[in-house]
């Protein structure tokens, strides 16, 4: 009789241990599901951040390209302006020379008229 009671107690303990193992296992399964859900959420967040950064980078590259084009245009305009200034300086020099020649001619004519 006592032996039967001991066997029942052992069997009951084994059942309790098995229940505990099953509870632990189901808790671990639930924790694993939560971890997988978090991992997927983080993965999605990382992909979104990556897309955002790629868009920002692309926009910056376009902005830099546009500014480079503007700078190139300004450089071309500056070169053209410098060429125009040189041409104007040359024209002013020629005009000054012509003016000097006409002054001499006028002086000679004036001198001849006065004689």
ZAFILO-563341 format. One line per field, with one value per atom (N, C-alpha, C): residue number from 1; residue in three letters; z, y, x. Coordinates in steps of 0.05 Angstrom, whole numbers, plus 32768, in hexadecimal, padded with zeros to 4 digits. Each point is the difference from the previous one (the first is absolute). Example, Ala and Ser with C-alpha at 12.3 -4.5 7.8 and 13.67 -1.06 7.14 Angstrom:
BEGIN
k = c(1|1|1|2|2|2)
r = c(ALA|ALA|ALA|SER|SER|SER)
Z = c(809C|8000|8000|7FF2|8001|800E)
Y = c(7F8E|8018|8018|8015|8018|8016)
X = c(8108|7FEE|8012|7FF9|8010|7FF1)
***
This chain:
BEGIN
k = c(1|1|1|2|2|2|3|3|3|4|4|4|5|5|5|6|6|6|7|7|7|8|8|8|9|9|9|10|10|10|11|11|11|12|12|12|13|13|13|14|14|14|15|15|15|16|16|16|17|17|17|18|18|18|19|19|19|20|20|20|21|21|21|22|22|22|23|23|23|24|24|24|25|25|25|26|26|26|27|27|27|28|28|28|29|29|29|30|30|30|31|31|31|32|32|32|33|33|33|34|34|34|35|35|35|36|36|36|37|37|37|38|38|38|39|39|39|40|40|40|41|41|41|42|42|42|43|43|43|44|44|44|45|45|45|46|46|46|47|47|47|48|48|48|49|49|49|50|50|50|51|51|51|52|52|52|53|53|53|54|54|54|55|55|55|56|56|56|57|57|57|58|58|58|59|59|59|60|60|60|61|61|61|62|62|62|63|63|63|64|64|64|65|65|65|66|66|66|67|67|67|68|68|68|69|69|69|70|70|70|71|71|71|72|72|72|73|73|73|74|74|74|75|75|75|76|76|76|77|77|77|78|78|78|79|79|79|80|80|80|81|81|81|82|82|82|83|83|83|84|84|84|85|85|85|86|86|86|87|87|87|88|88|88|89|89|89|90|90|90|91|91|91|92|92|92|93|93|93|94|94|94|95|95|95|96|96|96|97|97|97|98|98|98|99|99|99|100|100|100|101|101|101|102|102|102|103|103|103|104|104|104|105|105|105|106|106|106|107|107|107|108|108|108|109|109|109|110|110|110|111|111|111|112|112|112|113|113|113|114|114|114|115|115|115)
r = c(UNK|UNK|UNK|UNK|UNK|UNK|UNK|UNK|UNK|UNK|UNK|UNK|UNK|UNK|UNK|UNK|UNK|UNK|UNK|UNK|UNK|UNK|UNK|UNK|UNK|UNK|UNK|UNK|UNK|UNK|UNK|UNK|UNK|UNK|UNK|UNK|UNK|UNK|UNK|UNK|UNK|UNK|UNK|UNK|UNK|UNK|UNK|UNK|UNK|UNK|UNK|UNK|UNK|UNK|UNK|UNK|UNK|UNK|UNK|UNK|UNK|UNK|UNK|UNK|UNK|UNK|UNK|UNK|UNK|UNK|UNK|UNK|UNK|UNK|UNK|UNK|UNK|UNK|UNK|UNK|UNK|UNK|UNK|UNK|UNK|UNK|UNK|UNK|UNK|UNK|UNK|UNK|UNK|UNK|UNK|UNK|UNK|UNK|UNK|UNK|UNK|UNK|UNK|UNK|UNK|UNK|UNK|UNK|UNK|UNK|UNK|UNK|UNK|UNK|UNK|UNK|UNK|UNK|UNK|UNK|UNK|UNK|UNK|UNK|UNK|UNK|UNK|UNK|UNK|UNK|UNK|UNK|UNK|UNK|UNK|UNK|UNK|UNK|UNK|UNK|UNK|UNK|UNK|UNK|UNK|UNK|UNK|UNK|UNK|UNK|UNK|UNK|UNK|UNK|UNK|UNK|UNK|UNK|UNK|UNK|UNK|UNK|UNK|UNK|UNK|UNK|UNK|UNK|UNK|UNK|UNK|UNK|UNK|UNK|UNK|UNK|UNK|UNK|UNK|UNK|UNK|UNK|UNK|UNK|UNK|UNK|UNK|UNK|UNK|UNK|UNK|UNK|UNK|UNK|UNK|UNK|UNK|UNK|UNK|UNK|UNK|UNK|UNK|UNK|UNK|UNK|UNK|UNK|UNK|UNK|UNK|UNK|UNK|UNK|UNK|UNK|UNK|UNK|UNK|UNK|UNK|UNK|UNK|UNK|UNK|UNK|UNK|UNK|UNK|UNK|UNK|UNK|UNK|UNK|UNK|UNK|UNK|UNK|UNK|UNK|UNK|UNK|UNK|UNK|UNK|UNK|UNK|UNK|UNK|UNK|UNK|UNK|UNK|UNK|UNK|UNK|UNK|UNK|UNK|UNK|UNK|UNK|UNK|UNK|UNK|UNK|UNK|UNK|UNK|UNK|UNK|UNK|UNK|UNK|UNK|UNK|UNK|UNK|UNK|UNK|UNK|UNK|UNK|UNK|UNK|UNK|UNK|UNK|UNK|UNK|UNK|UNK|UNK|UNK|UNK|UNK|UNK|UNK|UNK|UNK|UNK|UNK|UNK|UNK|UNK|UNK|UNK|UNK|UNK|UNK|UNK|UNK|UNK|UNK|UNK|UNK|UNK|UNK|UNK|UNK|UNK|UNK|UNK|UNK|UNK|UNK|UNK|UNK|UNK|UNK|UNK|UNK|UNK|UNK|UNK|UNK|UNK|UNK|UNK|UNK|UNK|UNK|UNK|UNK|UNK)
Z = c(8000|8000|8000|8011|8002|7FE6|7FF5|7FE7|7FEA|8000|7FED|8003|8019|8005|7FF6|8005|7FF7|7FE1|7FF3|7FE3|7FF6|800D|7FF8|8003|8017|8005|7FEB|7FF9|7FEC|7FE5|7FFA|7FE7|7FFF|8017|8002|7FFC|800D|7FFD|7FE3|7FF3|7FE4|7FEF|8006|7FF1|8004|8019|8007|7FF1|8000|7FF2|7FE3|7FF4|7FE4|7FFA|8011|7FFD|8001|8013|8002|7FE7|7FF6|7FE7|7FE9|7FFE|7FEB|8003|8019|8004|7FF8|8008|7FF9|7FE1|7FF4|7FE3|7FF2|8009|7FF3|8005|8018|8005|7FEE|7FFB|7FEE|7FE4|7FF8|7FE5|7FFC|8015|7FFF|7FFF|8010|7FFF|7FE5|7FF4|7FE5|7FEC|8001|7FEE|8003|8019|8005|7FF4|8004|7FF5|7FE2|7FF3|7FE3|7FF7|800E|7FF9|8003|8016|8004|7FEA|7FF9|7FEB|7FE5|7FF9|7FE7|8001|8017|8003|7FFD|800D|7FFD|7FE4|7FF3|7FE4|7FEF|8004|7FF0|8006|8019|8008|7FF3|8000|7FF4|7FE2|7FF3|7FE3|7FFA|8010|7FFD|8004|8015|8004|7FE9|7FF6|7FEA|7FE7|7FFB|7FE9|8004|8019|8005|7FFB|800A|7FFC|7FE3|7FF1|7FE4|7FF1|8008|7FF3|8007|8019|8008|7FF2|7FFE|7FF2|7FE2|7FF4|7FE4|7FFC|8013|7FFE|8003|8012|8004|7FE7|7FF4|7FE8|7FE9|7FFE|7FEC|8005|801A|8008|7FF9|8006|7FFA|7FE2|7FF1|7FE3|7FF5|800A|7FF8|8006|8018|8008|7FEF|7FF9|7FEF|7FE5|7FF5|7FE6|8002|8016|8004|8001|800F|8002|7FE5|7FF1|7FE5|7FEE|8002|7FF0|8009|801A|800A|7FF7|8000|7FF7|7FE2|7FF0|7FE4|7FFC|8010|7FFE|8008|8015|8009|7FEA|7FF3|7FEB|7FE9|7FF9|7FEB|8007|801A|8009|7FFF|8008|7FFF|7FE3|7FEE|7FE3|7FF7|8008|7FF8|800C|8018|800D|7FF1|7FF8|7FF1|7FE5|7FF3|7FE7|8003|8016|8005|8007|800F|8006|7FE7|7FEE|7FE6|7FF0|7FFF|7FF2|800C|801A|800D|7FF9|8000|7FF8|7FE4|7FEE|7FE3|7FFE|800E|7FFF|800B|8015|800B|7FEC|7FF2|7FEC|7FE9|7FF7|7FEB|8008|8018|800B|8000|8008|8000|7FE4|7FED|7FE4|7FF6|8006|7FF7|800D|8019|800D|7FF2|7FF8|7FF1|7FE5|7FF2|7FE6|8003|8015|8004|8007|8010|8007|7FE7|7FEF|7FE7|7FEE|7FFE|7FF0|800C|801A|800D|7FFC|8001|7FFC|7FE3|7FEC|7FE4|7FFC|800E|7FFC|800B|8015|800D|7FF1|7FF0|7FF1|7FE8)
Y = c(7FE8|8018|8019|7FFF|8017|8004|7FE9|8000|800C|7FFA|800B|801E|8009|801D|800E|7FF4|800B|8002|7FEB|8000|8015|8004|8015|801B|8004|801A|8005|7FEB|8003|8007|7FF2|8005|801C|8009|801B|8015|7FFB|8012|8001|7FE9|7FFF|800F|7FFD|800F|801E|8008|801C|800B|7FF0|8008|8002|7FED|8001|8019|8006|8019|8019|8000|8016|8003|7FE9|8001|800A|7FF7|800A|801E|8009|801D|8010|7FF6|800D|8001|7FE9|7FFE|8013|8002|8012|801D|8006|801B|8007|7FEC|8005|8004|7FF0|8004|801B|800A|801A|8016|7FFC|8014|8000|7FE8|7FFE|800E|7FFD|800E|801E|800A|801C|800A|7FF1|8007|8002|7FEC|8001|8018|8006|8018|8019|8002|8018|8001|7FE9|7FFF|800A|7FF7|8009|801D|800A|801C|8011|7FF7|800E|7FFF|7FE9|7FFE|8014|8001|8013|801D|8006|801B|8006|7FED|8004|8004|7FF1|8004|801B|8009|801A|8016|7FFE|8013|8000|7FE9|7FFE|800E|7FFB|800E|801E|8009|801D|800B|7FF3|800A|8000|7FEB|7FFF|8017|8006|8017|801A|8004|8018|8003|7FEA|8000|8007|7FF4|8006|801D|800B|801D|8011|7FF9|8010|7FFF|7FE8|7FFD|8011|8000|8012|801D|8007|801C|8008|7FEE|8006|8002|7FEE|8001|801A|8008|8019|8018|8000|8016|8000|7FE8|7FFE|800C|7FFA|800C|801E|800A|801D|800D|7FF3|800A|8001|7FEB|7FFE|8017|8005|8016|801B|8003|801A|8003|7FEB|8001|8008|7FF4|8007|801E|8009|801D|8012|7FF7|8010|8001|7FEA|8000|8012|7FFE|8012|801D|8006|801C|8009|7FEF|8008|8005|7FF0|8004|801B|8005|801A|8017|7FFE|8015|8005|7FEA|8003|800E|7FF9|800C|801E|8006|801C|8010|7FF4|800E|8005|7FEC|8003|8017|8000|8015|801C|8001|801A|8009|7FEE|8006|800B|7FF1|8009|801B|8004|8019|8017|7FFB|8014|8006|7FEC|8004|8011|7FF9|800E|801D|8004|801B|8010|7FF4|800E|8008|7FED|8006|8017|8000|8016|801B|7FFE|8019|800C|7FEE|800A|800C|7FF1|800A|801B|8002|8019|8017|7FF9|8014|800A|7FEC|8008|8011|7FF8|8010|801C|8001|801A|8011|7FF4|800F|800A|7FF0|8008|8016|7FFD|8015|801B|7FFF|8018|800D|7FF1|800B|800F)
X = c(8011|7FEF|8011|8014|8012|8010|8007|800F|7FEF|7FE7|7FED|7FFE|7FFE|7FFF|8019|8017|801A|8000|7FF7|7FFF|7FED|7FE9|7FED|800D|800E|800D|8015|8010|8014|7FF4|7FEA|7FF2|7FF5|7FF5|7FF5|8016|8018|8016|800A|8001|8008|7FEC|7FE6|7FEC|8003|8005|8004|8019|8016|8018|7FFB|7FF1|7FF9|7FEF|7FED|7FF0|8012|8012|8013|8011|800A|8010|7FEF|7FE7|7FEE|7FFB|7FFC|7FFC|8019|8017|8019|8003|7FFA|8003|7FED|7FE7|7FED|8008|800B|800A|8017|8012|8016|7FF7|7FEB|7FF5|7FF4|7FF2|7FF4|8016|8015|8016|800D|8003|800C|7FEF|7FE5|7FEE|8003|8002|8003|801B|8015|801A|7FFF|7FF3|7FFE|7FF0|7FEB|7FEF|8011|800F|8011|8016|800B|8015|7FF4|7FE8|7FF3|7FFB|7FF6|7FFB|8019|8016|801A|800A|7FFD|8008|7FF1|7FE6|7FEF|8009|8005|8009|801B|8013|801A|7FFD|7FEF|7FFB|7FF5|7FED|7FF4|8015|8011|8015|8014|8006|8013|7FF4|7FE7|7FF3|8000|7FFA|8000|801C|8015|801B|8007|7FF8|8006|7FF3|7FE7|7FF2|800E|8007|800E|801B|800E|801A|7FFC|7FEC|7FFA|7FF9|7FF0|7FF8|8019|8012|8019|8011|8002|8010|7FF4|7FE6|7FF3|8006|7FFE|8005|801D|8012|801D|8004|7FF3|8002|7FF5|7FE9|7FF4|8012|800C|8011|801A|8009|8018|7FFA|7FE8|7FF8|7FFE|7FF4|7FFE|801C|8012|801B|800E|7FFC|800B|7FF6|7FE5|7FF5|800B|8002|800B|801D|8010|801B|8001|7FEE|7FFF|7FF9|7FED|7FF8|8017|800F|8017|8015|8006|8013|7FF7|7FE6|7FF6|8002|7FFA|8002|801D|8013|801C|8009|7FF6|8007|7FF4|7FE7|7FF4|800F|8009|800F|801A|800E|8018|7FFB|7FEA|7FF9|7FF9|7FF1|7FFA|8019|8013|8019|8010|8000|800E|7FF3|7FE5|7FF1|8006|8001|8006|801C|8013|801B|8001|7FF3|7FFF|7FF3|7FEA|7FF2|8011|800F|8012|8016|800A|8015|7FF5|7FE8|7FF3|7FFA|7FF8|7FFA|801A|8016|801A|8008|7FFC|8007|7FEF|7FE6|7FEE|8007|8009|8009|8017|8013|8018|7FF8|7FEE|7FF6|7FF2|7FF0|7FF1|8013|8014|8014|800F|8007|800E|7FEE|7FE6|7FED|7FFC|7FFF|7FFC|8019|8017|8019|8001|7FF8|8000|7FEC|7FE9|7FEC|8009|800F|8009|8017|800E|8017|7FF7)
***
